[in-house]
Amino acid sequence: MPRVVLVTGKGGVGKTTTAAAAAVHATRAGIRTLVMSTDAAHSLGDALDVDLRTARTWRDTHEVTPGLHALAVGAHTAVEADWQVVRDYLLGVLDAMGVDPVVADELTSLPGAEEVAALAALAHQAAAGDWDLVVVDCAPTAETLRLLALPEVLGWHLDRLLPAQRRLLTVLRPAASAATGVPPPGPEVLGVLRAWRDLMVGVRALLTSPRASVRVVLTPERVVIAESRRVLTSLSLHGYAVDAVVVNRLLPATAPGDTDPWRTAWASAQESGLLRVRESFDGIPVLCAPYLAGEPIGADALDALAAATRADGRPAPDLLADVDVPGMRVEADGEDFVLTLPLPLVSAGEVEMARRDDDLVIAVGGQRRVVTLPSVLRRCVVDTAAVGNGELRVRFERDEELWASGR
């Protein structure tokens, strides 16, 4: 299984350049590398100085240099054929309901098409065995968070949809069709949904494994740092590891005796920003990339940028090394159980939580995760919850009635 590094950050901070530079540098160290873009802007080709067009299938990679291939994924990459099966069924349902064909066509457009295509392409490339390293140039942070939340969310819905649909096919197919005129989904539709469910499970397993991590790119400015802090919280909420923070476009230090007010003001602001980054991302390696005299375009310039990027105070992480994943854990505490989820940089007042049947819904900063509880906690009720030391701790106590019944 290749090492997967996803690179994201606020729009305009240089995440595409950072991803491309890391890929080129790895290739020149003898690492078979694929760099792929899931950003609709698709500026990866511009950074690499190649004509990189949106791929029709996940196999359509572009050889940039020996050992380095690039791939741009869009809404029409690899998923249209599968979706058409589901779409044809939905169009039939809407037609039976008397919905205008033009409206029906809009309603059956694939939701999240680019995200699904990106995840499918990543899963296939990771399984192909052609690469030691896959670097993903992700969309800006909001879109990336939607992308990374999708495997668990879509998998959760498909898990619940498929058993119900199987029952409908065997029990209600004749009655439902005769009574309503609406055709029930056939085996081919359910086959596509099952394939997508399996895909989501596989992608989720890959991206939350020690073989995958996220790198957050930022500039040492207050607004950018504030958003990056929220991104770290959201990534931890969804169970993703951050292996490094890249502070981009650092100006050279001012020379002794330099009194130019513009340079000294920026130098002071960047030093304050770096201090804020170190405090915010304590325990995570910080990589410092200089603001070069010229725009880094093409393999040579990108390699020079990667070579000039220095670790701030601790060794830079090895791109191929496994990472520690901040996973959820459940531990017994006497008669009770404690569920612990890493959740840095938030206070208790910023976290909302609710129990819904066998799920625990956790929301923070506009992000929401539905955690399917392990079987031992389904027979318990929530006692208390607290946030501290970068963790959410939820204490469950036994529901004596359920424990006694053995359910």
N, C-alpha and C positions, 0 to 999 in steps of 0.2 A: 504494500500500500504506500503510495507516495506521501510525502509531507505536503500539507495544504496550508497556505498562508493567505488569509483574506486581508486586504488593505482597504481601509475606509477612513473617512474624515469629512469635516464640513466642506461644502463646495468651495473650491478656489484655494485650498491649502496646499495643493500639490500631490494629492494621493496617487494620481495616475503616473506622474513622474517618479514618485517613490517606488511604486510597484514595478514599473519598467526597469528602473535602475537596479533593484534587488534581483530581478530576473536575469538581466544581462550579466551582472556581477557573478551570480551563481553559475551561469553557463560557462563563463570564462574560468571558473574553478573546476570545471569538468563535470558539473551536475546537469543531467538531462532535465530541461526545464520547459514547462508550458506556462505562458502568461495569458490569462483570459480576461476579457472585459465583460462585466454585466451592467455597465453604465450606459444608459440610453444615449449619452453624448458621444460615446465611443471615440475618445481622443487618444486612446492607446496607440493607434496607428500613427497619429501625428507625432507622439513622443518618440516612437521607434523609428520614425521617418520611413514608413512603409505604407503601401496601399492596402489597408486592412478593412475589408468589407464585412458586413454582417453575414455570418455563416448560414447556409441553408440547413446543414446538419451538424451535429456535434463533432463529426470527423473532419470537417473542413478547416483544418489548421493551416496557418501560413508560416513557412520557414523563414525566419528573420535572419539568422546566422546558423551555422552548423551547431546543433544541440539546443537551439532555442526556437520554439514555435509559438505562435500567437493565435488567439481565437477571439472573435467578437460575437457575442450571443445576443440575439434579439427576440422579439415576440414570435417570429415565424420560424425560429430554429427548432427543428426536431419534434415539436409537439403538435403541429397542426393535424397530422394524419390521425393521431389518436383522438384528439379533441373532436374531429369531424364526426366520429361515431356517436359521441355523446350529443353533439350539436344537432345532428340529424334527428335523433330521438326527441330532443327538446323542441325542435321546430314542429314535429308532428303533434306533440302535446299542445303547444300553443295554437296550432291550426285547429285542433279539435275544440279548443276553448274559444275560437272565434277571434283570436288576436290578429291585428293587421300584420301582414307579412313583413312590411318594412320595420315595424316596431319589434316583431319577433326576431328579425335579423340582428338588431341592436342588442336585444336582451340576451341573445345566445353567444355574444362575443366572449371569448375565454377570459374570465377575470384573473388578473395577476399573470397574464401570459408570459411576460418577460421574466418574472420571478420563477415560474415553473420551468421555462426553457433553460434558465441559468442553472437551476438545481439539477435538471436532467443532464445537461451537458457536463456539469462538474462530476456527477455520479458516474457517468459513462467514462469520462477521461480518467478518473481515479482508478476505475476497475480495469482499464485497458492495459496497464502495465508498461506503458511507453515512457513514463516520466518518473524521475526521482523527486521532483518538486513541482507543485502547481501553485502559481501565484495568481490570485484573483483580484483584479482591479474592480472594486465594488463601486456602486453608485454612492452618492452622498449619504450621510449617516441615516436620515429618516428612511430612505428607500432600503438601505442595507438592513436596518432593524426589521423592516417588514419581510425582507427576503429571509433572514435568519429565523424569524418567528414562524414562517410558513410551514416548514416540515412538521413541526409539532402540532400546529393548529389544524392544518389540512389532514394530517394523519388522525388526529382526534375525531374530526368530523366523519372521515371515511370509516373509521372503526365502528362508529355508531350507525352509520348509514347502511353498510353492507349487510349486517345480520338482519336488519329490518327488511331490506329489499329482498333478501333470499326468502324470508317468510312470505312476503307479498307474492313472489313469483309462484310459490308452491301452493298457497292457500287462496289468494284473492285474485289471481290473474283472470280467470273466466268471469267472475262476478263483477270485478272492477271495470273490465273492458266493456261488458254488456251494459252496465248501468250508466256509465259516464261517456263512453265513446273514446276515452283516453287510453292509448295503448300503454301497457306496462313496459318497463325496461326489459329488453331481451338479454340473453347471456353475453352478447358481444359488448353491450354497454357496461354490464357489471364486470366483465373482464378488464375493460379499460380502467374502471374505478379501482379494482383490486390491484392492477399494475401500478397505478399512481400511489395507492396506499403503500405498497411495498417499496416504491421508490422513495417516498417521504421517510419511511422508517430507516432505510439504508442511508440516506443523506444525513438525517439527524444523528445516526450512530457514528458516521464518519466525522461530522463537524464537532461533535462533543467528545471525540476520542483524543488521546494524547498525540495523535498525528495531525491535529489541526489547531490553528490559533488565529487570532485577529491582531492586526497591527493598526493602531490608531495614529493617524497623521494629523498634526496640528501646527499652528504658528503660535509664538509666545504672546498672544494678545488675549485680553480678558474675556471678550465675547467668545472667542474660539475655545479657550480653555474651559469656560463654563459649559459649553455644549459637549465637549469631550468628556468632562466629568459625568454628565448625564448618560453619555454613551457607555461608559464603563459600567455604570449601575445597570443599565438595560441589558448589556451583554451578560453580566453576571446573573441577572434575573433569569435569562434564558439558558444559562449553563454553558456559555462559551468562554474560552480562555483568551486573555490578552497577554501576548508574550513580549510586547514592546510598545513603547510610545515614541514616535518619531517627531522631533521638534524641527520643523523645516524653516528654511530661509532665515537663518541666523546671520546677522550682519557681522563683519569682522570687528574685533575689539578696537576701540579708539586708541590711537597712538598717544604716548605720554606728551602732555602739553597741548593736545588738540582741544581747542576751545570752541569749535564750530557748534552752535547751539542745536542744530538739527541732528548732527551725528551723536552728540552727547545725550540728547533727550531720548533718541531711539535706543542707544546703548543701555541707558538706565531702565527704560521700559522693558527691554528684552531681558535684562538681568532679573528684574522683578517677576517677569513672566516665567522664566526658567525656575525661579524659586517656588512659584505657585505650582508649576508642573511637578517638581520633585515632591512637594508636600501632598499634592492630590493623588499621585500615582506611586506612592511609597511602596516599595517592594517590587515594582515593575521596572525593568530596564528602560532607561531613557536614551534614545539615540539622537544626536545633534547633527543636522545637515546644514551646510553653509549656504548662504545666498551667493550664488556664483556670479561672475562678471557677465556671463552670457547665458542664454537659455539652453538648457541641456536637451538637445535633440539628436537622436541617432545613438547607435550602440556605444561608440567611443565616449561621447560626452556623458551618457548615462552611467557607464562604468566608472568614469572619473568621479561623478557625484557619489556613487556608492562607496568608492574608495575613500572619499573625503569625509564620509559620515562617521562620526566618532561616538563611542559609548560615553555616557556621562556618569562617571563614578563607579560603574560596575561593568563586568564583561558583557559584550553584546551577545545575545542569544544565537546559538547555532541554528541556521535555517533548517537543518535536517534533524535536529534533536527533538525527542518527544517533549511534551509540555505537561505541566500539572494542570488538571482540569478542575475548576471550582464547582464540583458537583454537589447535588443535594444528598443529604444523608439522614438516616433515621436511627436513633439509638434508644435503648431502654434506659429508663431512670427510675429504679424501684418498680412500682406498679404502673408508672406512666411511661409515655414515649415522647421523645423530642425530635421534631423535624427541623433540620438546620439547612438554610439556604444562604450562600454568600450573597451579600447585598451591600456593597460599599458605598460610601459617600451620601448616605441618606439618613434622615432622622425618622423616628417612629411616626410622626405626624404626616409624613409624606407617603406612607404605605397604607393601602387599603386591602382588606382581606375578607373573604367570605367563603363559607363552606356551602357546596352545592352537591348534594348527594355524595357520590364517591370522588368528587373533585374539590380541590382547594384553589380558589381564584385569587391571585395576587396581582395587584396593580400598583404601579409607581411611575410617576412622571409621564403619564400618557401611554405607558406600555403595560400590557396585561399578559399574564401567563396562567393557563389552566393546568394545574398539576394533578394528574391522576394519582390518587393516593394508593400506596401499597396496601395489600389486603389487611395487614395487621391494624392499620389506622382507620380502615372503613368501619371497624367495630368500636371506634372511639369517638369521643366528642372533643372539640377544641376547648381547652381550659384557659390558657393565657397565650399571649404573643408579645414578643419584645424585639426591638432592634438595637444592636450595640456591637461595637468592635467589628464592624463590617459584615454583620450577619443578621439574618432574620431567624429567630428561634420560636417555634410554635410548639407548645406543650399540649399533648393529647392525654386525656384520661379515659379509662375503659368505660364503655357503656355496659354496665353489668348485665342488663337484660340480653343484649346481643351476645356477650361472652358466654352467658349461661346457656343460651340456645345453640351455641356453636356455629352461628351463621357468619 
